[in-house]
Amino acid sequence: MLYDIAKSLKLTQFDSCMASGKHDVQLQNSTNECTSAGIKGTPTFFVNGKAYVGQTAIFDVQREVKRLLGE
């Protein structure tokens, strides 16, 4: 999927960058961090430790922030 997106955006250096393994450690660390935090999709937002996941998450986050601020 990433390769298809890169191709559609004409990111000509994407394949060679991925093949080089240059960023493998950073990618694996990010993946591990997300897994540990319980992130299973994007977008994901956290407010007071509660995860909000999916396309409509931003509206739920806004509503919760307003509630917490007493608005």
C-alpha positions in Angstrom: 0.0 0.0 0.0 2.8 2.5 0.9 4.5 1.7 -2.4 1.3 2.4 -4.3 0.8 5.7 -2.5 4.5 6.7 -3.2 4.1 5.7 -6.8 0.9 7.8 -7.2 2.8 10.8 -5.7 5.7 10.2 -8.0 8.1 9.8 -5.0 10.9 8.3 -7.1 13.3 7.8 -4.2 10.9 5.8 -2.0 11.8 2.4 -3.3 15.5 2.9 -2.9 15.0 4.4 0.6 12.9 1.5 1.8 15.3 -1.1 0.3 18.3 0.6 2.0 17.0 -0.2 5.4 18.3 3.2 6.5 15.2 3.9 8.7 14.3 0.3 9.8 15.2 0.9 13.4 13.2 4.1 13.7 10.2 2.5 11.9 10.3 -0.5 14.2 10.6 1.7 17.3 7.6 3.7 16.2 5.6 0.6 15.5 6.5 -0.8 18.9 5.6 2.4 20.7 2.2 2.5 18.9 1.5 -1.1 19.7 2.4 -0.6 23.4 0.0 2.4 23.5 -2.8 0.4 22.0 -2.9 2.3 18.7 -4.5 0.1 16.0 -5.4 2.7 13.4 -5.1 6.3 12.3 -6.0 8.8 13.2 -5.8 8.1 16.9 -6.0 10.9 19.6 -5.6 10.5 23.3 -7.4 12.7 25.9 -6.8 11.9 29.5 -5.6 8.5 28.5 -8.7 7.6 26.5 -8.2 6.8 22.8 -10.3 8.3 20.1 -9.9 6.4 16.8 -11.1 6.9 13.3 -12.2 9.6 10.9 -14.7 11.2 13.2 -12.4 11.0 16.2 -11.5 14.7 16.0 -15.1 15.7 16.6 -15.3 13.4 19.7 -12.0 14.8 20.9 -13.2 18.4 20.5 -16.4 17.6 22.4 -14.4 15.9 25.2 -11.9 18.8 25.5 -14.8 21.3 25.7 -16.4 19.1 28.4 -13.2 19.0 30.4 -12.8 22.8 30.0 -16.3 23.3 31.3 -17.6 24.8 28.0 
